[in-house]
Amino acid sequence: MAKPTCPECSVSGIEHIASKDSVEHSRRREAWFYVVYCSECGHVYGVFSKHVFTQGKPVQFVMPGK
């Protein structure tokens, strides 16, 4: 099985990948996104959305006639 390797410090293994909730929160105190990083050196792998804005009704698109 392949092990992920940090491009900055070269540590390998899934156990070195950590995540943290964003400081920014919704009204319901849910984090807006996760920051995924290397637990050894702090290299950020990415930022992933957690909080998604939804509407009560589905959005309807009206296409103009030709």
C-alpha positions in Angstrom: 0.0 0.0 0.0 1.3 3.4 -0.9 2.0 5.9 1.8 1.5 9.7 1.3 4.7 11.7 1.6 5.0 15.3 2.5 6.7 17.4 -0.3 8.3 19.7 2.3 9.8 17.4 5.0 9.5 14.0 3.3 7.8 12.4 6.3 5.6 9.5 5.1 2.4 7.9 6.4 -1.2 8.8 6.8 -0.7 9.3 10.5 1.1 12.6 9.7 -1.8 14.1 7.9 -3.9 16.2 10.3 -6.9 18.6 9.9 -8.2 21.5 11.8 -11.5 23.4 11.7 -11.4 26.9 10.5 -11.6 29.8 12.9 -14.5 31.2 10.9 -17.9 29.6 11.8 -21.5 29.8 10.6 -24.3 31.0 12.8 -24.8 27.5 14.0 -21.1 27.4 15.0 -20.1 25.0 12.3 -16.7 25.5 10.8 -16.8 26.8 7.2 -13.8 24.7 6.1 -11.1 22.3 7.1 -7.4 23.0 6.8 -5.4 19.8 6.0 -1.7 19.9 6.9 1.4 17.9 7.7 1.6 17.3 11.5 5.4 17.4 11.4 6.3 20.6 9.4 2.9 22.3 8.9 2.9 22.1 5.1 -0.7 22.8 4.0 -2.1 20.1 1.6 -5.3 22.0 1.0 -8.4 23.7 2.3 -11.7 21.9 2.0 -15.2 23.4 2.3 -17.4 22.1 5.1 -20.1 24.7 5.4 -22.4 24.8 2.3 -25.0 27.5 1.8 -28.3 26.0 0.8 -31.7 27.4 -0.3 -35.1 26.3 0.7 -36.2 25.8 -2.9 -34.2 24.5 -5.8 -32.8 27.2 -8.1 -34.7 27.4 -11.4 -33.0 28.6 -14.5 -35.1 30.3 -17.2 -33.6 30.2 -20.6 -34.8 33.0 -22.9 -36.6 31.9 -26.1 -34.9 32.3 -29.5 
